[in-house]
Amino acid sequence: MQTALSFLGAAMLVLVGIVVVLASVILILYEACWIVRLGRRLTGSAAAAEPGGRGGEGGPDEGGGV
């Protein structure tokens, strides 16, 4: 009887470990996808906000002289 309970306890620990690892992997992948989507959204909005396209390079302020 104790052998069976010991085996069940070990199996439960292994099962819980597998569930925790899979949940961690799923969470990490979800966060990675969220970060990539956020980066794409920020990049797209930054490109739309600056019509010059390269961060405002070559504007009239940089000409030097009066």
N, C-alpha and C positions, 0 to 999 in steps of 0.2 A: 504494500500500500504506500509506504513512504517513497519507494522507488518511483512509483507512478506519479505521485505528487511532485517529486523532484523533477521528473522529466517534463511534466506539464508546466512547472514553474520556469524551467529553462526555455521551453518552447515559447512561453508567453514573453519572456524577456527578449528573445530573438525577434519575435513578431513585433513587439513594441519598438525595438531598435530599427527594424526595417521601415516601419511606418514613419518614425521620426526622420530618418534619412531621406525617404521619398518626399515627405512634406517639406523638408529643408531645400531639396533640389527644386521642387516646384515653386517654392517661394522665391528662390534666387533667380530662376528663369523668368518669373513674372516681373520681378523688380528690374531685371535687365531689359526686358521688352518695354517696360514703362519708361526707363531712362532713355532708350533709343527713340521712342516716340516723342518724348519731351524734347530731346535734342533736335529732332527733325522739325518739330513745331517752332522751336526757337530759331533755328537756322532759317526757316522759311519766312518767319516774321521779320528777322533782321534784314534779310535780302529785300523784302518788300518795303521796309521802312527807309532804306538808303537807296535812292535811285541811281547814285553813282556806281553802286555795286561793290566797291572795294573800301568801304569804311570812310568814305568822304575824302579820299586822296585826290589831290589835284584841284582843290577848291580855290575860290578867289582869295582866301585868306593867306594862302601859302606863297603867293607870287613874289613877295618881297618888293620893296620899292613903293613909291606912291603914285 
